[in-house]
Amino acid sequence: MYKNIIFDIGGVMVDFNPKDFLLERFCNSATEEKVYELTFGSETWKKLDAGLCTRYEGNQAMLAAAQAEHCTFEVQEVLENWTTILHMRRRMVELVRRLKNHGYCVYYLSNIPEDTLALLMERGLEGVFDGGVASCDVHINKPDPRIYKSLLEKYKLIANECVFIDDSRANVQTAFQLGMNSIQMKDSVDTLIRSLATCNVTLR
């Protein structure tokens, strides 16, 4: 019997489609790919998620790399505007609240920088979850098993009593290997609800 439902934030609770954002902004697949590798897909971005550098330090590192690739303007544009892609999925927030009302404990487990987590809490996530672990707090990113274990240990959760939801296949696979039931979110909230129902997680 499942007692705990664990949610990723970016790509699950919140829209986060950086490649679509870049393609729409630059209308050129080659530019989009280059800028992605210098920003969202960079090692610096992973360090930001893990709380291993400040936003200022991260931005400076990405701009330095962009200068070497002759696309400083494009990267600067992204760094100034990327948070506009973070749209709260209201139906997901409603789903989490419904699960909570039905007696499930709800948590988040997310690769996310401290400032972005604070922003999303202000935009509607504050008070939604019973708790959670962010990569910036423990300096470890998914799919490293240690961040999952950190959540389990922090709240004294038993892995086989948990359902984990993430948009990343790699992240879902790690949760499964640790004994959690795992769902990769690909489509709509309705599809997710049906997937939860197959796990006997009901909202009725």
C-alpha positions in Angstrom: 0.0 0.0 0.0 1.4 3.3 -1.0 1.5 6.1 1.5 3.8 8.7 0.0 3.7 10.4 -3.4 6.9 12.2 -4.5 7.0 14.8 -7.2 9.7 16.4 -9.4 9.1 20.1 -9.8 10.5 21.2 -13.2 8.6 19.4 -16.0 6.0 18.0 -13.5 4.7 20.7 -11.2 5.9 23.5 -13.5 6.4 23.8 -17.2 10.1 23.7 -18.1 10.8 23.3 -21.8 14.1 25.1 -22.4 14.7 23.7 -26.0 11.3 25.0 -27.1 12.0 28.4 -25.5 15.4 28.6 -27.3 14.0 27.5 -30.7 11.2 30.1 -30.4 13.6 32.8 -29.4 16.3 32.2 -32.1 14.3 30.4 -34.8 17.5 28.5 -35.7 18.2 25.0 -34.7 22.0 25.4 -34.8 21.9 28.5 -32.6 19.4 26.8 -30.3 21.7 23.8 -29.8 24.8 25.9 -29.2 23.1 28.1 -26.6 21.5 25.1 -24.9 24.9 23.5 -24.4 26.2 26.8 -23.0 23.3 27.3 -20.6 20.7 24.6 -19.6 22.9 21.7 -20.8 26.1 23.0 -19.3 28.1 21.7 -16.3 27.7 25.2 -14.8 23.9 24.7 -14.8 24.3 21.4 -13.0 26.5 23.2 -10.4 23.7 25.8 -10.0 21.2 23.0 -9.4 23.5 21.4 -6.8 24.1 24.7 -5.0 27.8 24.6 -5.8 27.9 28.1 -7.1 25.9 31.3 -6.8 23.6 32.6 -9.5 26.2 35.4 -10.2 29.1 33.0 -10.4 27.1 30.7 -12.7 26.1 33.5 -15.0 29.6 34.8 -15.2 30.9 31.3 -16.1 28.3 30.8 -18.8 29.0 34.2 -20.3 32.7 33.6 -20.3 32.1 30.3 -22.2 29.7 32.1 -24.6 32.3 34.8 -25.4 34.7 32.0 -26.5 31.9 30.7 -28.8 31.0 34.2 -30.1 27.4 34.2 -28.8 27.6 36.3 -25.7 24.5 38.3 -26.7 22.4 35.2 -27.2 23.4 33.7 -23.8 22.9 37.0 -22.0 19.4 37.1 -23.5 18.6 33.7 -22.1 20.0 34.3 -18.7 17.9 37.5 -18.4 14.7 35.9 -19.5 14.6 32.1 -18.9 12.4 32.2 -15.9 9.5 33.3 -18.1 9.2 29.6 -19.1 8.4 28.5 -15.6 4.6 28.4 -15.7 2.8 26.7 -12.7 0.7 23.8 -13.7 -2.4 24.6 -11.7 -4.0 21.1 -12.3 -0.9 19.5 -10.8 -1.1 21.7 -7.7 -4.8 20.7 -7.5 -3.8 17.0 -7.8 -1.2 17.3 -5.0 -3.8 18.9 -2.8 -6.3 16.2 -3.6 -3.8 13.5 -2.8 -3.0 15.2 0.5 -6.7 15.4 1.3 -7.1 11.7 0.6 -4.5 10.9 3.3 -1.3 10.6 1.2 1.8 12.4 2.3 3.2 14.4 -0.6 6.8 15.5 -1.1 9.0 17.1 -3.8 12.4 15.9 -5.0 13.9 18.3 -7.4 17.1 19.4 -9.2 16.7 23.1 -8.6 18.7 26.2 -7.6 17.9 28.0 -4.3 16.6 31.2 -6.0 14.4 29.3 -8.5 12.9 27.2 -5.7 12.1 30.4 -3.7 10.6 32.0 -6.8 8.3 29.0 -7.4 7.2 28.9 -3.8 6.2 32.5 -4.2 4.3 31.6 -7.3 2.1 29.0 -5.7 4.0 26.0 -4.3 4.3 27.4 -0.7 2.5 25.1 1.6 1.5 22.6 -1.1 3.8 19.8 0.0 4.5 18.1 3.4 8.2 18.5 2.8 10.9 17.8 0.2 14.5 17.8 -0.7 16.1 20.1 -3.3 19.4 19.4 -4.9 20.7 22.8 -3.9 20.2 21.9 -0.2 22.1 18.6 -0.3 24.6 19.5 -3.1 23.6 16.3 -5.1 21.6 16.1 -8.3 19.3 13.4 -9.5 19.8 10.7 -10.7 22.4 10.2 -8.0 20.8 7.7 -5.6 22.1 9.7 -2.6 19.6 12.5 -3.1 16.7 9.9 -3.1 18.1 8.3 0.1 18.3 11.8 1.6 14.6 12.3 1.2 13.8 8.8 2.5 16.0 9.3 5.6 14.9 12.9 6.3 11.2 11.9 6.5 11.7 8.2 7.6 10.0 6.9 4.5 10.0 3.3 3.3 10.9 3.1 -0.4 8.2 0.5 -1.3 5.5 2.7 0.2 6.4 5.5 -2.2 5.4 6.5 -5.7 7.9 8.7 -7.5 6.9 11.0 -10.5 9.4 12.6 -12.8 9.6 13.6 -16.4 13.2 12.2 -16.8 13.6 8.5 -17.6 16.9 8.3 -15.8 15.5 9.8 -12.7 12.6 7.4 -12.7 14.9 4.4 -13.2 17.0 5.3 -10.2 13.9 5.6 -8.0 12.7 2.2 -9.3 16.1 0.6 -8.5 15.8 1.9 -4.9 12.5 0.2 -4.5 9.9 2.9 -5.3 7.1 2.6 -7.8 7.9 5.1 -10.5 6.0 7.0 -13.1 7.5 8.9 -16.0 5.3 11.9 -16.7 5.0 12.4 -20.4 1.6 13.7 -21.2 -1.4 15.2 -19.4 -2.5 15.3 -15.8 -5.3 13.0 -16.8 -2.8 10.4 -18.0 -0.9 10.7 -14.8 -4.1 10.2 -12.8 -4.7 7.0 -14.8 -1.2 5.8 -14.1 -1.6 6.5 -10.4 -4.9 4.5 -10.5 -2.9 1.5 -11.8 -0.8 1.8 -8.6 -4.1 1.7 -6.6 -3.6 5.4 -5.7 -7.1 6.6 -5.9 -8.7 10.0 -5.6 -12.2 8.7 -5.0 
